[in-house]
Amino acid sequence: MMGLEGIRWLRTAGALLILARMVIAQPAHAADATGSRKAGDVVMESGAGKTPEGETVPYELGTLFVPENRAAPHSRLIGVGFARIRAASPTGGPPVFILTGGPGSTLLSTLTDSDAASRRRLALWVQYSAAGDVVVVDQRGYSKRGEVLEFTTPEQPLDRPRSLAENADSLVQAAKAAVAAHPDKDLAGYTIAQCAEDVNDLRRALGYSQVTLYGASFGSQWGFAVMRLHPEIVARALLTDVEPLDYGYDMPSHVFAALQRIAWDADRDPGLAPYLPKGGVMGALRAVRDRLASGPIKVKVKDETTGKAQTVTLGLEDFQDSLLRSAETWPAFILSLYHRHYDDWAREVIHQRRSVEPAALIGPLIDTSLGVSAEREHLLRTDSGIDFLGTGAFHSYIASAPAWPTPDLGDEMRLTVPSPIPVLFLHGDWDTSTPIENLLNILPYFTNSRAILVHRGTHGDRKTLREQHPQLWAQLIEFFKTGDTRNFPVHVTLRAPEFQRPAFPAPARPAL
C-alpha cells in the first residue's frame, strides 16, 4: 500500500502539472481596464435577512476580482460573487465553503429574497455557522456580482423526431454564435480548473488557511477539482449527489438501475396498480420503447395559450430524452404513454423545441472542457443502457466540444487519484441525475472517507432527509466542526413517496 507521503507527492505533482498546463501565466497584480482593481481584491457590503422563525441574520455580500483567464497574460478582471455569514462565536474551525450546483446556478439570492424557500435555506446556513464561518461561492460567468453569460440554441422543427445529429449541429452553431456575441471576453477561461482557483483566491483574500467544502452535484465536482489542485487547503469535505471529475456524463445503465429501483416501489403503490401492465412500470417502459423504435408517431394537440392546433412528430430519441423526471411523477409519465395518452408529452416537447430561452453559457464551456477520458467514452458508447436511454445525454456535447473555446483539461485532471482528505459522502439510490454508482466507483480512492447511502434518496432532495432523519442532519453539522467520520450510519431509508397517478381513469380490466 502506498504510504501517506507517497500519496501527498502524487497529488502535489499532479496539481503542479495541471497548473503548469492551465492556470499559471496570469501576473499576480494585473489591473482591470480602469486600473481601479487588481486580481485578489475584494469589495463587500453588509446586509441582513430573516429566517422563517423571524431571526435576523447579518451577512456580508461581496465580489472577488479574478483574472478571466489565468493562462493569458494581462487577462481582464471579472467579478465572482460570494456571501459570508460569520460564526456566532469563534469556533477555531475552518469556514464552510458552499459550492453550488449547475454549472449555471447561484445561491446568493437567498440573502435578498424573502420567499419561504430562501428563508429556509438561510436558516440552514445559520445552523452550519455553528461550525465556523459560512461562505457561499458563486460561479464565474454566472454571478450578478460579476457577469451572467448566456447563450441560446435555435428552435427545432416539429415535423420530424428528435435527431442526435441535429442536436450536435445545433450546439456547434450555438458555440460559434456565443463566441461571436462576446468578442470582448476570453471564453477559454471558463473551466472547472479556473473555478477551483477562484475558491483558492477567495480563501486567501478572506484570510483563511484551510476550508471545509460542501458541494452537491456539480458543486461536488467543483469540490473534487479544488481537492485535486489544492489538497493542502481542504480540511474536510461533505459531498452529495456525487459527480467525479471523469463522470460528467452519466453511464446509461447506472441511470437505468435507478429507474428500476423507483419502479420497484411504484409497482407496489395502490394508486398505480389499476394502470400497471404485466411486467409493471419497467414492462410499460419496454413496450413504449419498442413502439417508438418501430417508427415515430404524430400527435395533434391544441395550444393552451392560443387555442390553435399543432402537430408534433415524436420518436424514440424524444422518449429517451424525456425519461428523467422526478421520482414521484416518472411512473405516471411512463404509464400514460403506455396507454397511448400522448397529449401532455406532446405539449412538453413542443415547448422544448420552440423555446429560445437563454441558458447559462458556462454550462457547455465547463462541461466540454472537462470532457471525459477515452476509456470512459468507450464505456459510455458501448453501455447496455443505451438501448433504453440512448446517447443523447453525452453525444452532442462530445461531438460539439471542438467548437467551444475552452481547452481540454486532460486526463491528469479528470482521473481520480488517492486522497487522505476526510470526506463524508451522501448519496441517494433513486438519483437519476448523478447515479449512486458514481460514488461507489470512486470511494476506494478516499482512504479517510465515509459514505451514507440513502435508500429512496433523490437528486438534490435534502428536505426529506432532514425531516425524516433529523439526528443524522445534526451529525452532518457536527462533521463540519470536527471532520470525524465515525459513528455515521452507512445506510438510511426514506419512506416511499405518494406517486402521482395518470391524469385519466384507469382502463377497465378484462373479465376473468
Summary of the structure (lengths in Angstrom):
residues: 512
radius of gyration: 23.8
end to end distance: 65.0
largest distance: 84.1
contacts: 1710
relative contact order: 0.14
helix: 41%
strand: 18%
